[in-house]
């Protein structure tokens, strides 16, 4: 492989890494996704290699896609592999949002290797049909 193409690939990888980190930061701190555009502008003002800077694009749409399709799936798959190996409890809570859509949140509770109890978000499921008894 040519040295130039290796450099291009390395820059491309660095740009993807920054985009994932922006998305993780946004999700971890429960920030509005619209802030990702401003966060990207801020990061581009930092002293980062211009070739990498030009490749970083992480606006609202891309940030949402990374959170849902990459980090979310990784976290979900990781939790499933943990739960397949041990006993756990499933906590379910139903809520109705402002648009009157009903959703059920599923939280898994399990014991970690250091004997601490961990609650971890598992899924949010839209409820299409419900009734009371």
C-alpha positions as CSV (number, residue, x, y, z in Angstrom):
1,X,0.0,0.0,0.0
2,X,1.3,3.5,-0.8
3,X,2.3,5.7,2.1
4,X,-0.2,8.3,0.9
5,X,-3.2,5.9,1.0
6,X,-2.1,4.6,4.4
7,X,-2.1,8.3,5.6
8,X,-5.6,8.8,4.1
9,X,-6.9,5.7,5.8
10,X,-5.4,6.7,9.1
11,X,-7.0,10.2,8.8
12,X,-10.3,8.6,7.9
13,X,-10.1,6.3,11.0
14,X,-9.3,9.3,13.3
15,X,-12.2,11.3,11.9
16,X,-14.6,8.3,12.5
17,X,-13.2,8.0,16.0
18,X,-13.9,11.7,16.8
19,X,-17.5,11.3,15.4
20,X,-18.1,8.3,17.7
21,X,-16.7,10.2,20.7
22,X,-18.9,13.2,20.0
23,X,-21.9,10.9,19.8
24,X,-21.0,9.1,23.0
25,X,-20.4,12.4,24.8
26,X,-23.8,13.7,23.6
27,X,-25.6,10.5,24.8
28,X,-23.8,10.2,28.1
29,X,-24.6,13.7,29.2
30,X,-28.1,13.6,27.8
31,X,-27.5,16.6,25.6
32,X,-29.8,17.8,22.9
33,X,-28.7,16.2,19.6
34,X,-28.9,19.7,18.0
35,X,-25.8,20.6,20.1
36,X,-23.7,18.1,18.1
37,X,-23.3,20.7,15.3
38,X,-22.0,23.3,17.8
39,X,-19.8,20.7,19.5
40,X,-18.3,19.9,16.1
41,X,-17.6,23.6,15.4
42,X,-15.9,23.8,18.8
43,X,-13.8,20.7,18.2
44,X,-12.7,22.0,14.8
45,X,-11.3,25.1,16.5
46,X,-8.9,22.9,18.5
47,X,-5.5,22.2,17.2
48,X,-6.2,19.1,15.2
49,X,-4.6,18.0,11.9
50,X,-6.4,19.8,9.1
51,X,-6.6,16.7,7.0
52,X,-8.5,14.9,9.8
53,X,-10.6,18.0,10.6
54,X,-11.9,18.2,7.0
55,X,-13.1,14.6,7.2
56,X,-15.1,15.0,10.5
57,X,-18.8,15.5,10.0
58,X,-21.0,14.9,12.9
59,X,-24.2,17.0,12.8
60,X,-27.5,16.1,14.4
61,X,-28.4,13.4,11.9
62,X,-25.1,11.6,11.9
63,X,-24.9,11.8,15.7
64,X,-28.3,10.2,16.1
65,X,-27.4,7.5,13.6
66,X,-24.1,6.7,15.5
67,X,-25.9,6.6,18.9
68,X,-28.7,4.3,17.6
69,X,-26.9,2.1,15.1
70,X,-23.4,1.8,16.4
71,X,-23.0,2.5,20.1
72,X,-26.6,1.4,21.0
73,X,-26.2,-1.9,19.2
74,X,-22.8,-2.6,20.8
75,X,-24.2,-1.8,24.3
76,X,-27.3,-4.0,23.7
77,X,-25.2,-6.9,22.4
78,X,-22.8,-6.6,25.3
79,X,-25.7,-6.6,27.8
80,X,-27.3,-9.7,26.1
81,X,-24.0,-11.6,26.3
82,X,-23.8,-10.8,30.1
83,X,-27.4,-11.8,30.7
84,X,-27.0,-15.1,28.8
85,X,-24.4,-16.2,31.4
86,X,-26.3,-15.4,34.6
87,X,-29.6,-14.8,36.3
88,X,-31.2,-11.4,36.1
89,X,-34.4,-9.5,36.8
90,X,-36.3,-7.5,34.2
91,X,-37.9,-4.2,35.4
92,X,-40.7,-2.9,33.2
93,X,-42.2,0.6,33.4
94,X,-44.9,1.9,31.0
95,X,-45.2,5.6,30.2
96,X,-47.3,7.7,27.9
97,X,-45.5,10.6,26.2
98,X,-46.9,14.0,25.2
99,X,-48.1,12.7,21.8
100,X,-50.1,10.0,23.8
101,X,-47.8,7.2,22.5
102,X,-47.4,4.4,25.1
103,X,-43.9,3.0,25.6
104,X,-42.5,0.4,27.9
105,X,-39.0,0.7,29.2
106,X,-37.1,-2.5,30.0
107,X,-34.2,-2.4,32.5
108,X,-32.1,-5.4,33.3
109,X,-30.9,-5.8,36.9
110,X,-27.9,-8.2,37.4
111,X,-25.0,-8.8,39.7
112,X,-21.5,-7.9,38.5
113,X,-18.4,-9.9,39.3
114,X,-17.5,-7.6,42.1
115,X,-21.0,-8.4,43.7
116,X,-22.4,-5.0,43.0
117,X,-25.9,-4.7,41.6
118,X,-26.2,-3.1,38.2
119,X,-29.3,-1.7,36.5
120,X,-28.8,-1.2,32.8
121,X,-31.3,0.1,30.2
122,X,-32.2,-2.8,27.8
123,X,-35.0,-1.5,25.5
124,X,-37.7,0.9,24.8
125,X,-40.7,-0.7,23.2
126,X,-43.7,1.1,21.7
127,X,-47.0,-0.4,23.1
128,X,-49.5,-0.7,20.3
129,X,-52.3,-2.3,22.3
130,X,-53.0,-2.1,26.0
131,X,-55.9,-2.8,28.3
132,X,-56.6,-2.7,32.1
133,X,-58.1,-5.4,34.1
